[in-house]
Amino acid sequence: MLEHRQVEAATGNLNEISELTGRMANIISQLRGFSRKSSGEHSQVSIAQSIDQALSMFRREIESSQIDVQARTDPELSVVTDPLLLNQVTGQSIQ
């Protein structure tokens, strides 16, 4: 495109590539978290945060299927559990 002096198109494509690369990095990071083996240690875990993380992982699929997801959780609500297991269960529930 640059050889054909289509600078605006090339700039748009590079911006899109940059945005997609950032999304991919975020998804890969989340997948690594889901795929790790549990340590078995329990701690106080925010349910709202776990739901938000799972929703962000599936955001593209949710948007492309035109589903309106509204998660209403009490930000103070938490449980004592293995954080990794809660994230895996939440992700599987959304999937």
C-alpha positions as CSV (number, residue, x, y, z in Angstrom):
1,M,0.0,0.0,0.0
2,L,2.8,2.4,0.8
3,E,4.4,1.6,-2.6
4,H,1.1,2.7,-4.2
5,R,1.0,5.8,-1.9
6,Q,-2.1,4.6,0.0
7,V,-0.8,6.0,3.2
8,E,-4.3,6.3,4.9
9,A,-5.2,2.7,4.1
10,A,-1.8,1.5,5.4
11,T,-2.2,3.6,8.6
12,G,-5.6,2.1,9.2
13,N,-4.4,-1.4,8.7
14,L,-1.4,-0.9,11.0
15,N,-3.7,0.6,13.7
16,E,-6.0,-2.4,13.4
17,I,-3.1,-4.8,13.6
18,S,-1.9,-3.1,16.7
19,E,-5.3,-3.3,18.3
20,L,-5.7,-7.0,17.4
21,T,-2.2,-7.7,18.8
22,G,-3.1,-6.2,22.1
23,R,-6.3,-8.2,22.3
24,M,-4.4,-11.4,21.4
25,A,-1.9,-10.7,24.2
26,N,-4.8,-10.2,26.7
27,I,-6.5,-13.4,25.6
28,I,-3.2,-15.4,25.7
29,S,-2.6,-14.1,29.2
30,Q,-6.1,-15.1,30.4
31,L,-5.7,-18.6,28.7
32,R,-2.5,-19.1,30.5
33,G,-4.2,-18.3,33.8
34,F,-7.0,-20.8,33.0
35,S,-4.7,-23.5,31.9
36,R,-2.4,-23.5,35.0
37,K,-2.7,-26.2,37.5
38,S,-4.3,-25.3,40.7
39,S,-2.0,-24.7,43.7
40,G,-4.8,-25.9,46.0
41,E,-4.4,-22.8,48.2
42,H,-7.6,-21.0,49.2
43,S,-8.0,-17.2,49.6
44,Q,-10.7,-14.6,49.5
45,V,-11.8,-14.2,45.9
46,S,-14.2,-11.6,44.4
47,I,-17.0,-13.2,42.5
48,A,-17.6,-10.0,40.5
49,Q,-14.0,-9.9,39.4
50,S,-14.1,-13.6,38.4
51,I,-17.2,-13.0,36.3
52,D,-15.7,-9.9,34.7
53,Q,-12.5,-11.8,33.7
54,A,-14.5,-14.6,32.2
55,L,-16.8,-12.2,30.3
56,S,-13.7,-10.3,28.9
57,M,-12.3,-13.6,27.7
58,F,-15.5,-14.3,25.7
59,R,-16.3,-10.7,24.7
60,R,-15.7,-11.1,21.0
61,E,-17.9,-14.2,20.8
62,I,-20.6,-12.5,22.8
63,E,-20.6,-9.4,20.6
64,S,-20.5,-11.3,17.4
65,S,-23.6,-13.4,18.4
66,Q,-25.4,-10.2,19.4
67,I,-26.2,-11.4,22.9
68,D,-26.7,-8.8,25.6
69,V,-25.0,-10.0,28.7
70,Q,-25.6,-8.1,31.9
71,A,-23.8,-9.2,35.0
72,R,-25.2,-7.7,38.2
73,T,-23.1,-8.8,41.1
74,D,-22.4,-7.2,44.5
75,P,-18.8,-6.0,44.3
76,E,-18.4,-6.9,48.0
77,L,-19.5,-10.5,47.4
78,S,-16.6,-12.9,47.8
79,V,-15.8,-16.5,48.6
80,V,-12.9,-18.4,50.1
81,T,-11.7,-20.8,47.4
82,D,-8.9,-21.5,45.0
83,P,-8.9,-18.5,42.7
84,L,-7.9,-20.5,39.7
85,L,-10.7,-23.0,40.1
86,L,-13.3,-20.3,40.5
87,N,-12.1,-18.6,37.3
88,Q,-12.2,-21.9,35.5
89,V,-15.8,-22.6,36.7
90,T,-16.9,-19.1,35.8
91,G,-15.4,-19.3,32.3
92,Q,-16.9,-22.7,31.7
93,S,-20.3,-21.4,32.8
94,I,-20.2,-18.6,30.3
95,Q,-18.9,-20.7,27.5
